[in-house]
């Protein structure tokens, strides 16, 4: 049973460029969340997708956008990259509806290390 | 607003020592969930435990134990007889009822030396 997979593992971009990161959730999971982890910090919530819609969003600018596909996989897009966007981007999946009675544990992928030069 | 504080940035111990990682949280919600995750150098966050706000029983799993005290808003994690393989960054996290959005602390890096 494959866990959460993310691609690519590493990426180098220059300021102003755009990037797309991809995530396949754990089998049976329908909810995908994205987190940004700066060096030496804890992960910060970017947004969450359920039923192909963005359900929750953290304190990130509109340059950060996403998409969820019918097979539950997801993409994170970042436009007009800034040096400060350099971080590990983690995808997490869970099996929960938006109105789940319990908060499920998240299963994380190994992340995409994005470097902006 | 939700907040998790892990005041210990880095801890170094010698193998077989016991070590406690501290976690203090803030929330006004009465129903919430607390988690601990381990992040080895590979980057993937590995789930260790989940606790809901109505269950203050301490839990033990092998060499790991957790102490949840609502009175002090703390959810501390103890590793007994530490091993080199325990070396990693450990994160405490909080999510509130009905919103599966996690608030993470800044993490504690544990170095276990042989």
Interface residues (C-beta under 8 A of the other chain):
Chain A: X31 X33 X35 X40 X41 X42 X43 X44 X45 X48 X56 X58 X88 X90 X92 X94 X96 X99 X100 X101 X102 X103 X104 X105 X106 X107 X108 X109 X110 X111 X113
Chain B: X4 X6 X33 X35 X37 X42 X43 X44 X45 X46 X47 X50 X52 X91 X93 X95 X96 X97 X98 X99 X100 X101 X102 X103 X104 X105 X106 X107
